[in-house]
Amino acid sequence: MLISSVHFLFIVFIVMLSLVMALVIVVLLYNFIEYKESARATAWSGIIDKKISEVIVFADEEIPVDSQFNILVTIKSFRTLFLQRLVDSEKKFSGAAKNKIRNLFKEYNLSDVAIRKLNQKKINLIAQGIRELAVMDQEEAVPMISLFLSHPSHQVYQEAQYAMVRLKGFDGLHFLDTFSSKISEWQQLQLLLSISSLPVDSDITIERWMGSANDSVVIFTLKLIKKFQLLSFYSKITELFNTSSDEIKVKGIQTLMSLDNPETVAYLSTIYKDQPEEVRIEILRVIKVSKDNSCTGLLKHELLEGNTSGIKVNAAQGLYSLGHQGYLSELARREDLSEELIQIVKYALQEKVC
């Protein structure tokens, strides 16, 4: 009985030891393969970087023939790394150097590497392929990229949007005509940075976006108007204060102020009482910045009669900005005012002293 138990335990031990040894071997093999892959990628990167440097530094006729490179560039994994290094290098250069990098892309027909990624199922590979085609200015890829504008993945359709704008400029924004999802602040910034000029007939398109049911499209359009100082849209922006959301109204105020029209502050004062609190606070803020003394009466009224602390605080700050420190000091000494109002006034005074 005892011998059988010992024999059984011995067999279990041998089996467990074998499993452990097998696991160790698998781990070692995996690490060895990873090391070889890493070493190969490092070596290939050096070869690729040398090729890029030669192309940038030397004239075409001075570049030595590299038979090793010509052999490696036929290997699929090398071509993938080659494209990645070209995209990374493109960000670091401008002018003639950037053009030479793009010529390398065309010379070795690396578009097939990027296009192949568009047919993958992995989201990150699709987005990467779109980005590579855009960075390398592959305008002929626009029809393929446009198919991803309605992709269910945020990462993919946003990358497609950037690519369309990068490749086609303002015309690449036409997806906004039917776009129903929210455009994030970061996404709007990226799109704006990609637009360097407007076509002569852009007014019709911009006006259409101003009437979009998608608030984020309207907000982006306001930023576009602000960037390019489209003064002709001044009256169109004022129409937004009749029916739009609070967020659009706030952005509308900021856009109006950027257009540098001397009548803006007076206009905002006339619509003030009909606006919700968030919009009123924004109006008070721009009055403070404008230092327009014609609004002194409005600021004094809102400081004393405003229905929220936020309104009163901004009114007090506006009065200080307009030079009415004496008036605020008198209020701070009055005993018939509420403790809250006294604290708001004192805060406005102390904030500026500090």
C-alpha positions in Angstrom: 0.0 0.0 0.0 2.8 2.4 1.0 4.9 1.4 -2.0 1.9 2.1 -4.3 1.4 5.5 -2.8 5.1 6.4 -3.2 5.1 5.2 -6.7 2.0 7.3 -7.5 3.5 10.4 -6.0 6.7 9.8 -7.9 4.8 9.6 -11.2 2.9 12.8 -10.3 6.2 14.5 -9.5 7.7 13.4 -12.8 4.6 14.7 -14.7 4.7 18.0 -12.9 8.4 18.4 -13.5 7.9 17.6 -17.2 5.2 20.3 -17.4 7.4 22.8 -15.7 10.3 22.0 -18.0 8.0 22.2 -21.1 6.7 25.6 -19.9 10.3 26.8 -19.4 11.3 25.7 -22.8 8.3 27.4 -24.4 9.1 30.6 -22.6 12.7 30.5 -23.6 11.8 29.8 -27.2 9.3 32.7 -27.2 11.9 35.0 -25.7 14.5 33.9 -28.2 12.1 34.5 -31.1 11.2 37.9 -29.7 14.8 38.7 -29.3 15.6 37.7 -32.9 12.6 39.7 -34.1 13.8 42.8 -32.1 17.4 42.4 -33.3 16.2 42.1 -36.9 14.0 45.1 -36.6 16.8 47.1 -35.1 19.2 46.1 -37.9 16.6 46.8 -40.5 15.8 50.2 -39.0 19.4 51.1 -39.3 19.5 50.1 -43.0 16.3 52.0 -43.7 17.4 55.1 -41.8 20.7 55.1 -43.8 18.7 54.9 -47.0 16.5 57.8 -46.0 19.5 59.9 -45.0 21.3 59.2 -48.3 18.2 60.2 -50.3 17.8 63.5 -48.3 21.5 64.4 -48.3 22.6 63.4 -51.8 21.4 64.2 -55.3 19.8 61.3 -57.1 22.8 60.6 -59.3 25.1 60.5 -56.2 23.2 57.8 -54.3 25.2 54.6 -54.3 23.5 51.4 -55.5 22.5 49.3 -52.4 22.0 45.7 -53.6 21.3 44.5 -50.0 18.5 47.1 -49.7 17.0 46.1 -53.0 16.8 42.5 -51.8 15.4 43.4 -48.4 12.7 45.6 -49.9 11.1 42.5 -51.5 10.4 41.1 -48.0 6.9 41.8 -46.7 7.8 42.5 -43.1 10.7 44.8 -44.2 8.3 46.8 -46.4 6.0 47.2 -43.5 8.8 48.6 -41.3 10.1 50.7 -44.2 6.7 52.4 -44.5 6.5 53.0 -40.8 10.0 54.6 -40.8 9.0 56.8 -43.7 5.9 58.0 -42.0 7.9 58.7 -38.8 10.5 60.6 -40.8 8.0 62.7 -42.8 7.0 64.4 -39.5 10.5 65.6 -38.9 11.2 67.3 -42.3 9.7 69.9 -44.5 10.2 71.2 -48.0 12.5 69.3 -50.4 13.4 66.7 -47.7 9.7 65.8 -47.2 9.2 65.5 -50.9 12.2 63.1 -51.2 10.7 60.9 -48.5 7.4 60.8 -50.4 9.3 60.0 -53.6 10.8 57.0 -51.8 7.3 55.9 -50.9 6.3 56.0 -54.6 9.6 54.6 -55.9 9.2 51.4 -53.9 5.4 51.3 -54.4 4.7 51.1 -50.6 1.1 52.1 -51.2 0.2 48.4 -51.4 1.4 48.0 -47.8 -1.0 50.7 -46.6 -3.9 49.6 -48.8 -3.5 46.1 -47.6 -4.1 47.3 -44.0 -7.5 48.8 -45.1 -8.7 45.2 -45.7 -7.8 44.0 -42.3 -10.3 43.4 -39.5 -8.2 45.0 -36.7 -9.3 48.6 -36.1 -5.8 49.8 -35.3 -4.4 48.5 -38.6 -7.2 50.1 -40.7 -6.6 53.4 -39.0 -2.9 53.0 -39.5 -3.3 52.3 -43.2 -5.5 55.4 -43.6 -3.0 57.6 -41.8 -0.1 56.3 -43.9 -1.9 57.0 -47.2 -2.7 60.5 -45.9 0.8 61.3 -44.7 2.2 60.3 -48.0 -0.3 62.5 -49.9 -1.9 59.7 -51.8 -4.8 61.6 -53.3 -5.7 58.6 -55.5 -6.6 56.8 -52.3 -9.4 59.3 -51.5 -12.2 57.0 -52.9 -11.1 54.1 -50.7 -10.6 56.3 -47.6 -14.1 57.9 -48.1 -15.7 54.5 -47.6 -14.5 54.6 -43.9 -16.2 57.9 -43.1 -19.2 55.9 -41.9 -17.2 53.2 -40.2 -18.7 52.2 -36.7 -15.3 52.6 -35.1 -14.5 56.2 -33.8 -10.8 55.6 -34.3 -11.3 54.6 -38.0 -13.9 57.3 -39.1 -11.9 60.0 -37.3 -8.7 59.0 -39.0 -10.7 58.9 -42.3 -11.9 62.5 -41.7 -8.4 63.8 -41.0 -7.2 62.0 -44.1 -9.9 63.5 -46.3 -9.2 67.0 -45.1 -5.4 66.6 -45.4 -5.7 65.3 -48.9 -8.5 67.5 -50.2 -8.4 70.5 -47.9 -11.8 72.3 -47.4 -13.5 70.0 -49.9 -12.6 67.1 -47.6 -15.0 68.5 -45.0 -18.1 67.6 -47.0 -18.8 64.7 -44.7 -20.2 67.3 -42.4 -23.2 67.6 -44.6 -24.6 64.3 -43.2 -22.5 63.7 -40.1 -24.6 62.9 -37.1 -22.1 62.0 -34.4 -20.5 64.5 -32.1 -17.2 66.0 -33.1 -15.0 66.2 -30.1 -13.0 69.4 -29.2 -9.8 67.6 -30.0 -11.1 66.4 -33.3 -12.3 69.9 -34.2 -8.9 71.3 -33.5 -7.2 68.7 -35.7 -9.6 69.4 -38.6 -9.1 73.2 -38.2 -5.3 72.8 -38.3 -5.6 70.9 -41.5 -7.5 73.7 -43.3 -5.1 76.3 -44.6 -7.4 78.1 -47.0 -11.0 78.4 -48.3 -12.2 78.1 -51.8 -14.0 81.2 -53.3 -17.3 79.4 -53.2 -17.1 78.2 -49.6 -19.8 80.5 -48.3 -22.6 78.3 -49.6 -21.2 75.3 -47.8 -20.5 77.1 -44.6 -24.0 78.6 -44.5 -25.4 75.1 -44.9 -23.3 73.8 -41.9 -24.6 76.8 -39.8 -28.1 75.2 -40.1 -27.0 71.7 -39.3 -29.0 69.7 -36.8 -25.7 68.5 -35.3 -24.6 71.0 -32.7 -21.0 70.0 -32.9 -21.0 70.7 -36.7 -22.4 74.2 -36.0 -19.7 74.8 -33.3 -17.0 73.7 -35.7 -18.3 76.0 -38.3 -18.2 78.9 -35.9 -14.6 78.1 -35.2 -13.9 78.0 -38.9 -15.5 81.5 -39.3 -13.4 82.7 -36.4 -10.2 81.3 -37.9 -10.7 82.8 -41.3 -12.4 86.0 -40.0 -15.4 85.6 -42.3 -17.1 88.9 -41.5 -19.9 88.3 -43.9 -21.4 85.7 -41.5 -21.9 88.2 -38.7 -25.7 88.5 -39.1 -26.0 84.8 -39.7 -24.4 84.2 -36.3 -26.8 86.5 -34.5 -29.7 84.4 -35.8 -28.3 81.5 -33.7 -29.4 83.2 -30.5 -33.1 82.7 -31.3 -33.3 78.9 -31.3 -29.9 77.3 -30.7 -28.5 75.4 -27.7 -26.7 77.1 -24.9 -23.4 75.7 -26.0 -23.8 77.1 -29.6 -24.8 80.5 -28.2 -21.7 80.7 -26.0 -19.5 79.8 -29.0 -21.5 82.3 -31.1 -20.6 85.0 -28.6 -17.0 84.1 -28.7 -17.0 84.2 -32.5 -18.8 87.5 -32.7 -16.2 89.1 -30.4 -13.4 87.7 -32.6 -14.8 89.4 -35.7 -14.0 92.8 -34.1 -17.3 94.6 -34.8 -17.7 97.7 -32.6 -21.5 97.1 -32.3 -21.1 93.6 -30.8 -21.1 94.5 -27.1 -24.2 96.7 -27.6 -26.0 93.9 -29.5 -25.2 91.4 -26.8 -26.5 93.8 -24.1 -29.9 94.0 -25.9 -30.4 90.2 -26.0 -29.0 89.6 -22.5 -32.3 89.4 -20.6 -33.7 86.8 -22.9 -30.8 84.3 -22.5 -30.3 81.4 -20.0 -27.8 81.8 -17.2 -24.8 80.2 -19.0 -25.2 82.5 -22.0 -25.7 85.6 -19.7 -22.5 84.7 -17.8 -20.6 84.6 -21.2 -22.0 88.0 -22.1 -20.8 89.4 -18.8 -17.4 88.0 -19.4 -17.0 89.6 -22.8 -18.3 92.9 -21.4 -15.5 92.7 -18.8 -12.9 92.1 -21.5 -14.3 94.8 -23.8 -14.2 97.4 -21.1 -17.2 99.1 -22.7 -18.6 101.6 -20.2 -22.0 101.7 -22.0 -22.7 98.4 -20.1 -22.1 99.8 -16.7 -25.9 100.0 -15.9 -26.4 96.4 -16.9 -23.5 95.3 -14.7 -24.7 97.2 -11.7 -28.2 95.9 -12.1 -27.0 92.3 -12.3 -24.7 92.7 -9.3 -27.6 93.8 -7.1 -30.5 91.9 -8.7 -28.9 88.9 -10.4 -30.6 85.7 -9.5 -27.5 83.5 -9.1 -24.1 83.8 -7.5 -22.4 83.2 -10.9 -24.1 86.2 -12.4 -23.2 88.5 -9.5 -19.6 87.4 -9.4 -19.1 88.1 -13.1 -21.0 91.4 -12.8 -18.7 92.5 -10.0 -15.6 91.5 -11.9 -16.9 93.4 -14.9 -17.4 96.6 -12.9 -13.9 96.3 -11.5 -12.5 95.9 -15.1 -14.4 99.0 -16.2 -12.8 101.0 -13.5 -15.6 101.2 -10.9 -13.6 100.2 -7.9 -15.0 103.1 -5.9 -18.5 102.0 -6.5 -17.6 98.4 -5.4 -15.9 99.8 -2.2 -19.0 101.7 -1.3 -21.1 98.6 -1.7 -18.7 96.6 0.5 -19.3 99.1 3.4 -23.1 99.0 3.1 -24.9 97.3 6.0 -28.2 96.8 4.2 -26.9 94.3 1.7 -26.8 90.6 2.1 -23.7 88.9 3.4 -23.4 86.9 0.2 -23.3 90.1 -1.9 -20.8 91.8 0.4 -18.5 88.7 0.0 -18.8 88.8 -3.7 -17.9 92.5 -3.9 -15.0 92.0 -1.6 -13.8 89.0 -3.6 -13.8 91.1 -6.8 -11.7 93.8 -5.1 -9.3 91.5 -3.4 -8.8 89.3 -6.4 -7.5 92.3 -8.4 -5.3 93.6 -5.5 -3.6 90.2 -5.2 
